[in-house]
Structures are given as C-alpha cells and as structure tokens.
Amino acid sequence: MAKEPPLIFTIMNPALAMERQAAAVGLDKLLALMGLPSKRSADRLTETAGAEVFESIKKLLDDLLRQALEARTSQEFTSIRQQVLGDYVRSVRALVDLMRMMVPKRVIERLVWESFSELEAQFREHGIDRFGAPVKDQAIFTIWSLGKTSDLILRIVNAGSVPDSMREADAKLASEFAFCTVWTQFHLDCLTAAIRFDKSIQLEVLDQIQDGLRAAVNAYGLARRGLDLRIPPTEPQLNRPEWDDEDQALLASSMHDMEVETETI
C-alpha cells in the first residue's frame, strides 16, 4: 500500500482558501517553485518535454505580475492583487504539477537550491538601485527564510504523517502555511518580475510588497510547528551534580564571609 502523504502537504480546499484571497497549495508543492522566475532555472525547464505548455503557463504568470506592477498607488495595488491572486495561484499549481510529471525529482530539488542562490544574487546586484536598501535587505532575508523553511519541509516529509489525534491541528497549520507561502511568493515574484521587465515600482506599492514579504517569517514558524507535531521537541536533561563534603564546606565558608561583610556595612 502506498504511504499516505503528510496532510500538511496536501492540496487544501480551494473554496476555503479563496476566502483569504488565495487557493491553498501544499507546502512541498509551493516551495518547489520558489525562485523559478530566475532565468537560468526557467531556461532549463523549457528544455524538457512539455516545454510549450510550460511556456504558456509562465507567460500567464508574467501577465498577472505585469498587471500588479502597473499599480500607481497602494490602494490600486491592493485591488489588482485581489483580482489576480486566484489565477496566479492556480497557474503556480499547474506549473508545479507539470514539473512533477516531466522533471525528475532530483533535478527539481537541485533547481530549487540553485534558484535560491540565483535570487539572492539578483537582489544583491540590482536590489539597491531598483528598490532601495530596505526592500533589498527584506528580499534577501525572505529568500534566506525560504531556504530555512525548505530544510524543515524535507524533515517533515521524512517524518511522515501525524497521529490521527493531531490531524485536525496539522490541517489548520497546513491551511495557514499555504496562505503565507502564497502571499510571500506573489510579492517576491513582483520584485523579480520588475527586474526582468525593467519596470519601476511606485514607493507606495513598494511598501505593500515589502510588507507582503514578511509573511515568510510566519511560514517558517508554521512549518516549525508542523515538524514539532511529528517530532516533539525534547527538553535537555540536566544531570544533577553530586554534592559532597567539600562542596558543603565551600558553601559554609561562603555564607560566613557574606555574614561578616554584612555586619561591617
């Protein structure tokens, strides 16, 4: 019998997730696509079978991101984001499903880690000039956080499913994590798209995007809790030292010295 995948990695109920402006995608599926806007990774994938379909989906994603980048005000960006995010998430999920069918798992895993490095290099090279130091630093921290979260994902996969008594808690973590990762990726992709398309972003919109990147921290915390459900953290066992006559004599001497000092004050 095939091993049941951990619930925290399954596709969530799209209707429920869309109430929070995103269709939920499982942890492993969403993070497997982080960084794919980097050119080298995308070029390698287009060399595989199904490249034509891959390109069509990628073009749709780019069109959605272009719409968001056209926003002139914070309010306009928020409105466009609400309109396009559902299609964005469905496109991401379709792209990942295609990858999983066409590309060996080991290749995907290697591309994920290469993409993290490429993304960081992109922001170190172009971040300050295009977005300013605060947004550049936030983007690099976000990429670092995603890498740490990806480490947790591998540990969760290896740990397997949670006990039946914890499935409800695990499902809640999965739903919240899916939303945070969707939210993070959308805003990170907005920045990488601006670099690729040579598009400037209004300061008001940059503030919104920078704020959206902060969801990566929430995603890490939720993944950490998902791992704790499978491998409960253990408190370090402190061995009580043996108390001998010499220790007692030192304590008595110390107490005597303290009494003497107190009397002379």
N, C-alpha and C positions, 0 to 999 in steps of 0.2 A: 504494500500500500504506500502511495506517495506521501511524503511527510507534509503535513499542513503548514503553510507559511505562517509566520507570526502575524497575528491580527493587526499589529501596529503597522504592517507593511501592505495591507490590502487596500484596494480602492474604496474610498469612503462613499457614502450615499451622496450623489451629486446634488440632489434636491436640497438636502440639509446644508451642504457646504455652500451652495449658491446663495443661501440666505445671508451668508457672511461675505458675499461678493467673490467667491471662488469655488470651483469644483475641486474637491479634495483629491489629492494624489498621494499614494503611499510613500513612505519615507525613501525607500530604496529607489523607487522609480523617479521621483522628482530630483533627488540629489545626483542621480546618474547623469542628468542632463546639465547640471550646473557647469557653466563655462563654455558650452558648445558654441556660443557666438564667436569665440576666438577663431580666427581664420584657419589656422593650421588644422585644428580639430575638425572643423566643418569640411575642409577640403579632403581630409582622409575619409570621412564618412561618405562623401559624394562619389568616391571611387568604388564603393561597394555596390552589390546588386540592390535594386530598388532606389538607385540614386535619383531618378526622375521624380518619384513620389516624395523622397526626402527633400528635394529642392523646392517642390510645390508647397510643402508644409512650411519649410523655412522661409519662403517668400511671404506666406501669410503671416507668420510671426513678425517678420520685419515690417510689414504693412501696419500691423497693430501697434508696434512700438513707434513707428513714424507718427501715427495719429497722436499718441501721447506726447511726443516731443514737440508737436505743433502748438501745444498749450501756451498761452501767453500769461496766464495768471494761475494762482494756486487753486482758485475755485474751478477754473476751466479744466485744469489737470485732473482734479478730483472727479469731475463729471465724466471726462473721457475715460479715465481709469475704470470707473464703474461700468461704462458701456462695453469696454473691450476685454476686461479681465476674464470673463467667462470663456470667450473664444480663445484667448491666449492660453488658458489652462487646458482646454480641450485639444488645442494644437500641440502643446507640450506633451500631453499624454499620448497623442497619436504618433508623434515623432519618437518618443521613447519606446513605444510598442514596436514600431518599425525597426528601430535599432536592435531590440532584443531578438527579433526574428532573423535579422540579416547579419548581425555582427557578433562574433564570438564573445563570450562573457569576459575573457581575459583581456581582449582588446578594449572593450568598453571601460573596464577598470583602469587600464593604463591611460586611456584618453581622459578619464576623469581627473586623475592626478596631474597629467600634463596640462590640462585646461586650467587647473588652479594656478599652476606656475605661470602660464601664459597670461592669465587675467591679472595676476599681481604685477607682472612685468609691464603690461599695458598701462596700468594706473600709475606705476612709478615713472613711466616715460611721458605720459600725456595728462595725468591727473591734475597737477597743479595748474598748468596752462589752461586747461579746458574748464575745470570745475572749482579751482581754488584748493588750498591746503586742507581745510576741514573736511570737505567731501572726499578728496583723495584719500585722506587718512581713514575716514569711515569706510570707504570701499575696500581698502586693503585689510582693515580689521574684519570686515564682513567675510572676505574671501578666506582669511585665516580661520574664522569661526566655522565656516562651512567645512573646511578641511578637518577640523577637530570633530565636528558633528559626523562627518563621514566615517571617521575612526569608530565612533560609537555605533554607527549603523552596522558596520562589519561585526562588531562584538554582539550586537543584538541578533543578527542573522545566525551567528554561530551558537548563540544561547538557545535559540528555538522559541517555541510558543510558551506563553504564560500558563499557569494553572487555571482551571475553569473558574475558580473563585476570583481571579483577577482580570478576567476577560473584559468585564464592563469598564474597569479602570483603564485597561490598556486601550480599549476602543476610544475612550474620551481623550487620552493622550494622543492617539493617532489622529483624531479629528483636529485637535488644536495644533499639533505639529504640522499637519498638511497645510493648514491655513497660513501658518507662519512661514513655511518654506515657499509657498506660492507667492506670498507677499514679498518676501526677500528677493526671490529670483526675478520677479517682474521689475522691481526698482533697480536691481543690479543690471538687468538687461537693458533698461532705459539708458543707463550710463554707457554701456558698451556699444549700444546702437548709435548713440550720439558721437562716439569716437569713430565708428565705421562710416557713418554717413556725413561726417564733418558738420554736425548740427550743433548750434549753440543752444543752451538751455537758460530760460529766464531764472533770475535769482529766486523768485517766489516758488517756482517749480522745483528748483534745486533743493530748497528747504524741505519740500514734501518728499522728494526722492531720498534725501539723506535720512529723514525720519523713517521712511519705509525700510531702509537697510537695517535699522536697529532690531527688526524682528528676528534677525539671525541669532541674537543672544537668547531670545525666547525659545527658538527652535533647538538650540543646544541644550538648554535646561530641560525641555520636554523629552529630548532623546535620552538625556542622562537619567531622567525618572523612568523612562521605558526600560533602560538597562537595569535599573535598580529593582524593577519588578521581577526581572528574570534572575539577577544575581544580587541578592540583598547585600548592601554594604555591611561589613563586619567591623566592630569597634576593636581597636588594637588592645590586645590582652597585656596588661601591665603586671609583671611579676612583682609581688610584694617582697621587698628585701628582708633578709633575716636580721633580727635585732639582737645584738649580743651585748655582753657586759661592757665592752669598750665603747660601744655606741651610747649606752646608758650613762657611762662616766662622762663622756663628752657633753651630753645633754645637761647633766647636773652641773658641770663646770660652767657651761654657757649661761644657764639660768642664774647661777651665783653671781657671775660677772654683771649680768643685767641688773640684779638687785643692788649691787654695790654702786653702779653708775646712777641708778635712780635715786639712791639715798644722798649722793653728793650733789644732785641738781638743786 
